[in-house]
């Protein structure tokens, strides 16, 4: 009998992946966690029935949410990562010798436990000496921080359910206060294609743009995410995400990537007309 995993992107659209077997399934205090083995995408992590990552395309998301801000802020040493219990963002950050400390705040320890066991390619650097795991509510954690971080990466799930509080004006204000004077915040902004997702993106961007001096949106193609088209937010107190890019400096680090390049970095900020219009609606 064939086994398929299906995720509804809207009530009228769903994305299905053939499954060989289910490797893990548990209900934590916060969410249902499943890991599947699939022929096309390798192992797939889902939370409450939503795809968080697949072995086949996780590198796109993790590289774009990490290397874009790290290429701009050449002195980023103290970093806060919110969510990202799978370890993919941490894996990319630990490739930089200059990084001094990474605080990873993950609400659900069972996500980390599952990924250590079944997704070692992502979780492989969680035991790096620079990484400090905090199993607690990110909203409470960030309130205790002031002028502490060069970079904050908000790798949350969608703005519904357990992660809803990570898309509020209060939260973005607390992130602003937790950053140093030249700090950067990046976050996942979802897809602009389907109506509900697009409205959530607009609400989030409006709040960020009213909090930070510089606020831009950039894009990537991620096949297993909604519409295959995903956005990230770049918010900064000082640095512009394109004008302050030094391609030669980043390329001199000789970091091998599969998606990110400094050429792609610039292009990712050039958005299609419909998206520019959606952003202007909430910026004005």
N, C-alpha and C positions, 0 to 999 in steps of 0.2 A: 504494500500500500504506500502511495506517495505521501510525503509529509512536507507541508509548506508553512512558512511563517509569513503572515501578512500584517502590514501596518497601514492603517487608514491615514492618508494625508489630508483628506477632507471626507465628509460623509459620502461623496460620490467618486473618490479616487483612492485606490490602495496600491501599495507596492508589495509584491510577493517574491520570496526567495525560497527556492527548494532547499530542504533540510535533510541532511544525512542522518543526524541524531542530535538529541538534546544532551548537552554535557553537564548543565547546571541549572537548577531551578529552586529558588528559595524566596520566601517572603521576609523581608527585614522589617524593622520598626517603621520604615519610611516608604518602601516600594517593593515591587516584585522584581527580582533580578533573574534573568535568563541568559544563558550562553548556548548558542547552537553551532554545530559543525555543518558548513554548507559547501557544496562543490564549487560554486562560483566565487564566493566572497570569503572563503576560509571561515574562521570563527567570528561569530557575530554576538555582540553584547547588546541586550535590550533592557530597558528599565520601564516597567509598567506598559510593556507592549510597544515601546518606541525604540527604534534603532539609535544607539549611542555611538557605536563604531563597528567597523568590520576590519579584519586583517588586510583586506584588499585595498581599501581606500583611506584608512585612518591617517596615513602619512600626509595627506593633503591638508586636512584640518589642523593637525598638530604642528606642521611646519608653518602654515600661514598665520596661526594665532600666536606663534612664538617668534619666528625669525623676522617678521615685519617690524615689531617694536624693538627687538634686539639690534636690528640693523640701524635703526634711527638713534637709539640711546646707547652710544658706544661705551658709556661708563656704568651701565646698569649692573649692579652687584647684588643688591638686596631685593629679593623678589617675593611677592605673595601670589600664590595660585589658589583660586577658589574653585572647588569642584575638582574635576580631572582626577578622580580616584583611580582611574585605569592606569595612570602613570605616563601617558604619552607626552604630555606637555613637559613634565619633569624630565623625561628622557631627552627631549630636545634641548632644554635649558642647561642640563649638566654637560653638554658638549662644549660650552663656553668656559674656558679656564678662568675668566675674570669673575664669574659668579661666585659670590661669597656665601650666601645663605638663601635657601628657598623654603619658605613656610607654605606647606600644603594644607589647606583647610578643607576637609571632606566630612560631610555630615554623616555618611553611612559607612561604618567600618566593613560591612559585609561586601560592599563593592570592591574595596581594596583586596579583601581576602579572596574573592572570586577571581579577580584579575591576576593576582599573584599566582594562582593555581592554573588558570586556563588561558591567560593572555600574557605570558612572560615577555613577549616582544615589546609590550607597552610598559609593563611593571618592572622591567629589568634594572632601573636606576632608582627605585624608591628607597633603597638602602644606602645610597650615596651619602657620605658623611655630611654633606652640605644640606641635605633634605631633612626637614623637621615636620613630622606628621602631627596634625591637630584634628582630632575627631570631635568637632563641635559645630555649633551653628555659626555660619559665616557672618550673619548680621551682628551677633554679639561680639565676635572676635574683632571685627573691623572697627567697632566703636571704641575699642581700647587702644587703637593705634593712631599715632599722630606724627607726620613728617618722617616716617620710618622707611618707606620703600621707594625704590627707583622705578619699579614696574609692578603693576597689578594685572594679572590675567584672570578674567572671570570666565571660566570654562563650565558654565552651568548647563543644565538641560533647559527645555523650553519654558517660557514664562507662565506655566500653569502648574498647580500642585506644589510639591515641596520647594521648587525653585522660584516661586512667584515673588518672594521677598527680595530677590536679587535683581529685580527690574524696577525698583521704586526710586523716587527722587531722593528719599532719605539715604538709601544705600549708596547711590552715586555720590552724594554729598560726603558720606563717610569715607568713600574711596578717595575722593579729592583730598580730604584732610589727612588721610593716611600716607599720601604721597609726599615726597620731597618737592622742593620748589621747581624742579625740572622733570617731575615724574610723568609717567604715561600709564594709562589704563586701556586695555583692550578687552573686548567681550564678544561673544557670539551673538549675532543679531538675527539669526533665523533666515527664512526665505522670504523674498518680497513677492512671490508669484501668486500663491493662493490668498484669498481675501482675509481670512482670520489671521494668518501668519503676517501678512503685509501690515495690517492694523497694529498688531503687537510690535512689529519692527518700528513703525512710526512713533508709537507711544514711547518706546525706549529711547529712540534717537532724540526726540523732543526733550526729554528729561536730561539726557547727557549733554546736549548742545546748550542747554540753559545753565549747566553746571561748570563746564570746562571752557577755557579760552579757545581751544582748537578742538573741533569735533568733525571727523570724516568717517565715511563708510567705504569698505573695500570688499572685494568679492572673490569667490573661488568656485570651481566646479567640483562637486562632491556627489558621485553617482547615487549613493544610497540615502542621501538626505532629500527632503521634500523638494520636488521639481528638479533635483540635481543641481540646484543653484543656491549658494549659501553666502551670507553676508557676515562681516565682522565690523565692530565699531572700534575706531581709534580715537582716543581722547587724550589731550595733552595740555599741560600747563605752559609748555615752552616750544617743543619741537613740532615742526610741520612734517607730515608723513612722507612727502615727496621732496619738498625743497631742501630738507635737511638730510636726505639720504646721501651717503658717501659710498658709492658702489665699490670703489677700489679698496677701501678699508675693510668692508665685509668680505669681499672676495679673497683678500689676503689671509683671512682666517682659514681658508681651505676646508670649509665644512661641506661635506658631500650631502646634497639634498636630492630628492626625487621630484619635487614640485616647485619649491621656492627658488627663484633666482632674483637678482637685483633688477633685471629687465622686467620680469613679471611683477615685481614689487610696484614699479611705477604704473604699469598697465592696470593693475588691480584696482586702482583708485579712479580710473576713467570708466564711468558708469553709463549704462544705457539711458536713453532719454526718459523712458517711463519711470525709472527709478530716481533720476534727478528731480523729476517733477514731484514724486511722492515725498522726497526729503525736503524740498522747498516748501511744500504745504505746511510742514510742522516747524520749519525754521523761522518763518516770517511771522 
